[in-house]
Amino acid sequence: MRVYKCPQCGFARATEDELAECPSCRSPLLVKIIDVEKIEKLVSTYFTHTDLKIENSALIFKIEPFIHDFETIKYTFEKEGYYPFLRKKEGQQYLILLEKIKQGPPNIMWNVLLFVATVASTLFAGYILSYTPAMEGQMDNIWVGAVSFSAAIMFILGAHELGHKYASHRNGVDATWPYFIPMPFFFMGTMGAVIKSRSPMPNNNSMIQLGASGPLCGFLAAIPFFIIGIKLSYAVPAVGPVPEEGIIYFGESLLTRFLTEWAVSVPEGYDLFLHPLAIAAWFALLVTSVNLIPIGQLDGGHIARALLGERYHRIISHGLIVLMVVMGFPYYNPFFVWEGWLIWGFISYFLVMRVGSGGAMNELEPINGVSKGLAAAALLVFVLTIIPIPLSLTP
């Protein structure tokens, strides 16, 4: 069986016939020869199947309920160069075989270079954030504030990504080391960090564990830094800004409000001028809450896909994107909350949703109690850390 694909227009067809060019755009075709007889024989070892369909190099078998251990099935098919995906639609079970693309080892130098660049950009951001406290005599050395900001934000973001890395290793998922994202002209100095999964997640339980591990680790790492930063902050009169000078107000979540009221007492008529350490933890908690929004490839998206399935996850994702756009549209809108949600809505649609969440290999495996507990903990963290209006700037 030959599988043809056109790199220009996306035309794809599986056929025994030879095609010289794309029938749609006349471009040269990419061709892959599949030994269907060999694959059907392998499938018959573990499944009773009744039908085979080939779509875009994916082999789709209708199968009957099976008794074999999925880990054995996974190992056997991966050895033959395929990832096995198990799905159920309208009561019918399917086995979908996708080609396992050979990948070379990741270039660790990119991780190192981005880490160094992010340390530099967060040091610069920390220096800027420490300038006012140092000038007002609230900080002995401006570089203490700069270093503490950079160290805190790198540690918390690193804890978040290493949580994902550990869960990936524990579940047999090939994942890279963290890629930090430097943003030298953004007042936080970074837009966070990511890791890349280089192989599919085995089942729904592993998908929940991978999705929840990062936010939970980052959440726990951020709390002590926020408490220390709040205790190092100082009160200033709550008066309007000097003409032509704006003041940034950091929004409060349920968690940051509780911790602030517990750690310090702010006199009436005063605001708290945050120490850079508190700002670093505040930003990390904001990143945690945004990551837990159940959309696409976000951490919350992985959890929602595992719990709800593909159809309901897609419905919720699109519904939340619409909600963010409505909350962020500032004109003649009684539901307006913050302009930034409009930006996040577009980012979610054009970047996050376009990638989608392909789901775990075995979506037929039931979700265990540990995974349900992790999902509940992630939901609690989301509720505690979400900030309706993260930033506001006085005119």
C-alpha positions in Angstrom: 0.0 0.0 0.0 1.3 3.4 -1.0 0.4 6.5 1.0 0.8 9.8 -0.9 0.9 13.3 0.6 1.4 16.6 -1.1 3.5 19.1 0.9 2.0 22.0 -1.1 -1.8 21.6 -0.8 -2.1 18.9 1.8 -3.7 16.3 -0.5 -3.4 12.7 0.9 -4.4 9.3 -0.4 -3.7 5.7 0.3 -3.8 3.5 -2.8 -2.1 0.6 -4.6 -1.8 2.7 -7.7 1.2 4.8 -8.6 0.7 8.6 -8.7 3.2 10.7 -10.6 2.0 14.1 -9.2 -0.6 15.7 -7.0 -4.0 15.6 -8.9 -5.0 18.9 -7.2 -2.0 21.2 -7.7 0.3 19.1 -9.9 3.2 19.3 -7.3 5.5 16.3 -6.6 4.2 13.9 -4.0 5.8 12.4 -1.0 5.2 8.6 -0.9 5.5 6.0 1.9 5.1 2.3 1.4 3.2 0.5 4.1 3.3 -3.3 4.5 -0.4 -3.6 5.4 -0.3 -7.4 5.6 2.5 -7.4 8.2 0.7 -4.7 10.3 -2.6 -6.6 10.1 -0.9 -9.7 11.3 0.6 -7.8 14.2 -2.7 -6.3 15.1 -4.4 -9.7 15.1 -2.0 -10.8 17.8 -3.7 -8.6 20.3 -7.0 -7.6 18.8 -10.0 -8.9 16.9 -10.5 -6.3 14.2 -13.2 -6.0 11.5 -12.2 -3.0 9.4 -9.1 -1.0 8.3 -9.0 2.5 7.0 -5.9 4.6 6.2 -6.1 8.4 6.7 -3.0 10.6 6.3 -0.6 7.8 7.1 -2.7 6.8 10.1 -4.0 3.2 10.1 -7.4 3.0 11.8 -8.7 -0.4 12.9 -12.2 -1.2 14.3 -11.5 -3.5 17.2 -13.4 -5.6 19.7 -12.8 -5.3 23.5 -9.4 -6.8 24.3 -7.8 -8.4 27.3 -4.1 -7.8 26.7 -2.1 -5.4 28.9 -1.6 -2.1 27.1 2.0 -1.7 28.2 2.8 -4.9 26.3 0.8 -3.7 23.2 2.6 -0.3 23.4 6.0 -1.9 23.6 5.4 -4.2 20.7 4.0 -1.5 18.3 6.7 1.0 19.2 9.3 -1.6 18.5 7.8 -1.8 15.0 7.8 2.0 14.6 4.2 2.9 15.5 2.4 4.6 18.4 -0.8 2.8 19.3 -3.8 5.0 20.2 -7.0 3.5 21.6 -10.2 5.5 21.2 -13.9 4.9 21.7 -16.6 6.7 19.7 -20.3 5.9 19.8 -19.7 2.6 21.6 -17.1 1.4 19.0 -13.5 0.9 20.0 -10.7 1.9 17.5 -7.0 1.3 17.3 -5.1 4.1 15.5 -1.5 3.5 14.5 0.6 6.6 13.9 4.2 6.4 12.6 6.9 6.9 15.3 9.1 9.6 13.9 12.7 9.1 14.7 14.2 12.0 16.5 17.8 12.8 17.3 18.9 13.9 20.8 17.8 17.4 21.7 20.5 20.1 21.6 21.1 20.9 25.3 23.0 24.0 24.4 19.7 25.8 23.5 18.5 25.1 27.1 21.7 26.5 28.5 21.8 29.6 26.3 18.1 30.4 27.0 18.7 29.8 30.8 21.6 32.2 30.8 19.7 34.8 28.7 16.7 34.6 31.0 19.0 35.0 34.1 20.4 38.2 32.5 16.9 39.6 31.5 15.4 38.9 34.9 18.4 40.5 36.6 17.8 43.6 34.5 14.1 43.5 35.4 14.9 43.0 39.1 17.3 46.0 39.0 14.5 48.2 37.5 12.0 47.0 40.1 14.5 47.6 42.9 15.3 51.1 41.8 12.5 52.9 43.7 12.9 51.0 47.0 16.7 51.6 46.9 16.2 55.4 46.2 13.7 55.7 49.0 16.1 54.0 51.5 14.0 50.8 51.8 16.8 48.7 50.3 20.5 48.9 51.3 21.8 47.5 47.9 19.9 47.7 44.7 21.7 44.5 43.5 20.3 42.6 46.4 16.8 43.2 45.1 17.9 42.4 41.5 19.5 39.1 42.4 16.7 38.1 44.8 14.1 38.8 42.1 16.0 36.8 39.4 16.8 33.9 41.7 13.2 33.6 43.0 11.6 33.7 39.6 14.1 31.3 38.0 13.7 28.9 41.0 9.9 28.9 40.9 9.6 28.6 37.1 12.3 25.9 37.2 10.4 24.0 39.9 7.2 24.2 37.7 9.0 22.7 34.7 11.0 20.1 36.7 7.7 18.9 38.1 6.7 18.2 34.5 10.1 16.6 33.8 9.8 14.3 36.7 6.2 13.2 35.9 7.3 12.7 32.3 10.2 10.4 33.3 8.0 8.5 35.8 5.4 7.8 33.1 7.9 6.9 30.3 7.4 10.1 28.3 10.4 11.5 26.5 10.6 15.1 27.4 13.3 17.8 27.0 14.8 19.9 29.8 13.2 23.3 30.4 13.4 26.1 27.8 13.3 29.4 29.6 11.9 32.4 27.6 13.8 35.6 28.1 11.9 38.9 27.6 14.4 41.8 28.2 11.8 44.5 27.4 9.1 43.0 29.5 9.1 44.3 33.1 9.2 40.8 34.5 12.2 39.8 32.3 10.6 36.5 31.2 7.5 35.0 29.8 8.0 31.7 31.7 9.4 28.4 30.6 8.3 25.3 28.7 9.4 21.7 28.2 8.6 19.7 25.0 7.2 16.2 25.1 8.9 14.2 22.4 6.6 11.2 22.7 2.8 10.7 23.5 1.5 10.2 27.0 0.6 6.6 27.7 -2.8 7.0 29.3 -5.3 9.4 30.9 -3.7 9.0 34.3 -0.3 10.0 33.0 -1.9 12.9 31.2 -3.4 14.2 34.4 -0.1 13.7 36.3 1.9 15.5 33.7 -0.6 18.4 33.6 -0.9 18.8 37.4 2.7 18.2 38.5 4.1 21.5 37.1 1.5 23.9 38.5 1.5 22.1 41.9 5.3 22.2 42.2 5.4 25.9 41.1 2.6 26.8 43.5 4.3 25.2 46.5 7.6 26.8 45.6 6.1 30.3 45.2 4.3 30.5 48.6 7.4 31.0 50.8 8.9 33.5 48.4 5.7 35.5 48.5 5.5 35.5 52.3 9.1 36.6 52.6 8.7 39.2 49.9 5.5 40.6 51.6 7.3 40.9 54.9 10.1 42.9 53.1 7.6 45.2 51.4 6.7 48.6 52.9 3.6 50.7 53.2 3.2 54.0 51.2 0.4 56.6 51.4 -2.4 55.7 49.0 -2.3 58.9 47.1 -2.5 59.6 43.3 0.6 59.6 41.2 2.8 62.5 40.4 1.7 64.1 37.1 3.0 62.1 34.1 4.0 59.2 36.3 1.9 56.1 36.4 1.7 53.5 39.1 1.3 49.8 38.5 -1.1 48.0 40.8 -0.8 44.2 41.1 -4.1 42.4 41.3 -5.0 40.1 44.1 -6.0 36.5 44.1 -7.7 34.7 47.0 -4.3 33.3 48.0 -2.3 36.5 47.8 -4.9 38.5 49.7 -5.0 35.9 52.5 -1.2 35.7 52.7 -0.8 39.5 52.7 -3.4 40.0 55.4 -1.8 37.2 57.4 1.8 38.4 57.0 1.6 42.2 57.4 -0.8 44.8 58.7 -1.3 47.8 56.3 -2.6 50.9 57.9 -5.8 52.4 56.5 -5.1 54.9 53.8 -1.9 53.1 52.8 -0.9 50.7 50.0 1.8 48.1 50.1 4.9 48.8 47.8 5.9 45.2 46.9 9.5 44.0 47.3 10.9 42.5 44.1 10.8 39.1 45.8 7.1 39.4 46.3 6.6 40.5 42.6 8.6 37.4 41.4 6.3 35.1 43.4 3.2 37.0 42.3 4.1 36.6 38.7 4.9 32.9 39.1 1.5 32.4 40.7 -0.1 34.2 37.8 1.7 32.0 35.4 0.4 29.0 37.4 -3.2 30.1 37.1 -3.0 30.9 33.4 -1.5 27.5 32.8 -4.4 25.8 34.5 -7.0 27.3 32.2 -8.5 24.1 30.6 -7.7 25.1 27.0 -5.7 23.1 24.3 -2.1 22.3 25.3 -2.1 24.2 28.5 -1.6 22.2 31.7 -5.3 22.6 32.5 -6.1 21.5 29.0 -4.3 18.2 29.5 -6.2 17.6 32.7 -9.6 18.5 31.1 -8.9 16.4 28.0 -8.2 13.3 30.2 -11.2 13.9 32.4 -13.8 15.0 29.8 -12.7 13.5 26.5 -12.0 15.1 23.2 -15.5 16.4 22.4 -16.3 18.1 25.7 -12.8 19.5 26.1 -13.1 21.2 22.7 -16.5 22.7 23.7 -15.1 24.0 27.0 -12.0 25.4 25.3 -13.9 27.3 22.7 -16.4 28.5 25.3 -13.6 29.9 27.5 -12.0 31.6 24.6 -15.3 33.4 23.8 -15.6 34.3 27.5 -12.1 35.8 27.6 -12.8 37.9 24.5 -16.1 39.1 26.0 -14.3 39.9 29.3 -11.6 41.8 27.5 -13.6 43.9 25.0 -13.6 47.4 26.5 -16.3 49.2 24.5 -20.0 49.3 25.3 -19.6 46.0 27.2 -21.3 45.5 30.6 -19.2 42.3 31.0 -15.9 44.0 30.5 -13.2 43.1 33.2 -9.7 43.7 31.8 -8.3 44.4 28.4 -5.6 41.7 28.8 -8.2 38.9 28.6 -8.9 39.9 25.0 -5.2 39.4 24.2 -5.2 36.0 26.0 -8.3 35.0 24.1 -6.6 35.6 20.8 -3.4 33.9 22.0 -5.4 30.9 23.1 -7.2 30.6 19.8 -4.3 31.2 17.4 -1.5 29.5 19.3 -2.8 27.1 21.9 -5.9 25.8 20.2 -4.3 25.4 16.8 -1.9 22.9 18.4 -4.7 21.2 20.2 -4.4 18.4 22.7 -4.0 15.0 20.9 -4.8 13.1 24.0 -3.1 10.1 25.5 -2.4 6.8 23.7 -4.8 4.7 25.8 -8.0 6.7 26.5 -9.9 3.6 27.4 -8.1 3.1 30.8 -10.2 4.4 33.7 -8.9 7.3 35.8 -7.6 6.2 39.2 -8.1 7.8 42.6 -4.6 9.4 42.7 -5.2 11.2 39.4 -8.6 12.4 40.5 -7.0 13.8 43.6 -4.3 15.6 41.6 -7.0 17.0 39.3 -8.9 18.3 42.3 -5.8 19.8 43.8 -5.1 21.5 40.5 -8.6 22.9 40.4 -8.2 24.2 44.0 -4.9 25.9 43.0 -6.6 27.5 40.0 -9.4 28.9 42.2 -6.8 30.2 44.7 -4.5 31.9 42.2 -6.7 33.2 39.4 -6.6 37.1 39.2 -9.5 38.7 37.4 -7.6 42.0 36.9 -3.9 41.1 37.1 -2.5 44.6 36.4 -3.9 48.1 36.4 -2.1 51.3 35.6 -3.1 54.7 37.0 -3.2 57.4 34.3 
